[in-house]
Amino acid sequence: MIIAANPHSGAFDRRSLIEQLVEQLESKNFDVEILGEIDRICQTASQSLANGTLRAVVAAGGDGTAALLANRLPSAVPLVVFPLGTANLLAKYLTIRRNINQITDIIEDGQTVRLDAGMANGQFFLVVTSCGFDAEVVRKLHKSRKGHISYLSYITPILRAFWKYNYPTLEITFDNGQRMGAVRWAFIQNIPRYAMNLSIVDGANPFDGKLDCCTFRSGGILASFYYFLCCLFRRQSRIKTARFVQFKSMTITTEGAGHYQIDGDPGGRLPLTIEVVPERFRVMVPQEWVQSQMEKMNLKVDEKGEFRESPE
């Protein structure tokens, strides 16, 4: 077992939880190594995978930690999400808690699924990429970030963005030729989760070989509050200026100084090219989650014992 520990995830230092996990895994006769430097993690994981001794790599951090590992590790390496970050959207989707016993059970059971990933300008994302106001907030937060963060850390960046952000217009072109112009927000989701448990795209499915895009047309403070309340109460489908599209690839451009975020981390400046990468990463999941999803997601078991979406 390799535990990839991000020392800056979440609002507090979680080293004691990692130490508890190590102690419990060692009591189950696993050899455990804690690593924090990404190159060392990749080298050790690749060597262990090649010689057949690797059980999994534990992403001990937030969504950004899991995305970083998915970007750097071979796709054959199983990931275990240990939610020590702030939002932990992937863990919430997989019903994985900050619980040592549950994490140990997941590793012992070894039940894996293959999930799609998105690729934004060559970088994989597991949960969401977005352009607009929220991407500006993420950019401002990480520009001034020092150490651990919590939801309270977002207050100042949000207030600054409210007064200074000018909501540049976005132009979107999808793989089927469909065009969407003059929108101010774009959310591209791989799983149906977003920050603060907001609902943006309820139908996003990481097994279907597609990504889901939601756009909002209006900018400004009043529109931002309106969109937030609609998403909070799951009424976003009633927004007249909202559009929902499933796609396999797309491009986003702007004439202004637009930015994008990837799984809660700054991504860079537009333009942006996004595509889906089917079954890109392996993740270990709770047995009960698989059972709950088998019928809902039309899952089947392949010859390796992994769960995938069954073809129509």
C-alpha positions, 0 to 999 in steps of 0.5 A: 500500500502506498499512501499519497499524503497531501499535507495541505488538504482540508482545514486541519492537519490530518496526520493523526488520521493517516497514522491511524490508517497505517496502523490498522492496515499494518495490523491486516498484514499490509506493507504501507509506505507514506509518500508526499512527493509526486515523483516518488509516488509515481516511481514507487507505484510503477515499480510495485505495479510491475512486480505485482506487489501493489494493492492500491494508492491511497489519495489522502487529500481532497479532489485535487489530490485524487486528480493529480494522482490520476494524471500522473499514475498509470491507468492500471493503478487502483486509487482509494479515496481517503477524503481529507480535503474541504469538499471531497466531492468524489468521495461523497459520490462514492459514499466514502467517509473519513472513517478508518474502518471503512477505508480499511474494508474497501482496501481489503475487499478490493472491489474496483470500478472503471470511471470515465475522466474528462481532459481539459487542455491535456489535464485529466479531471475527475469531478468538474471543470468550470469557467466563469465566476466560480473559476475566478473565485478559485483563482483568487483563493489559490493566489493568496492561499497559505496552508490549510483552507476551509469553506470560510477561506472562500468568503474573501475571494467571493466578495472580491469577485462580486465587486471586480469580476466582469463576467466575460462572454464564453463561446462554446462549440460541441463535437456535433457542431452545436454552438452556444454563444454569449454565455457567462458560466459553463460547468462541465461535470463527470459526476453529479456533485458540486461544491456545497452539495449544490446540484448543477447536473443531476444526470452526470454519469461517469460510466456513460462515455460522455460529459455533461455541460450546463451553461448560464447566460446572464452575469452580475450579482443578482443573476449569481444569487438567482442561479445559486438559489435555484441550484441550492433547491434543485430548480436549475432546470427551470432557469430559462437562460440555462442550457444542458448538453451531453458531449464527447468533446468541446471547445470554449473561447472568450474575447476577455480574460477568462479562466477555468478551474479543474477539480477545485484547483486553478486550471489556467486561461482560456481557450479550453478544449475538453474531451471525455476519456472513457474508463480512464481510472480505476478506483476502489469503492465500497461494496454497498455502493456497487450494489446500489449502482448496479441497476441504476447505472446498468453495471456489469462485472467483467472478466477481471471482476471490475464493474463497468457500464453494460452496453445497450 
